[in-house]
């Protein structure tokens, strides 16, 4: 069953006999992920706080030293956030707002628990 436009191959691959359109001038020519492309295009907005590096490092250290908080799912996130804030303050470092870090702590707890930790 062959038409002018499409043909069916035994493996189920559909090909077109139409010419391949040329790429727009600004199309990326390297293998980049959509996130990389977005990063290059996205300009403006507030830059990422330098405090994130210290915050994440302290989160990792906290879980390493103290283990996972008791509970399931995202339970214990308030305790973790409070502990990280206290640890950073004790080291004389700035912290981030609770509303900024809460989605990150929630995601970390959910992921660690889903992996059986």
Secondary structure as UniProt FT lines:
FT   STRAND          6..8
FT   TURN            10..11
FT   STRAND          14..16
FT   TURN            25..26
FT   HELIX           34..41
FT   HELIX           51..66
FT   TURN            73..76
FT   HELIX           77..90
FT   TURN            91..92
FT   HELIX           98..114
FT   TURN            115..116
//
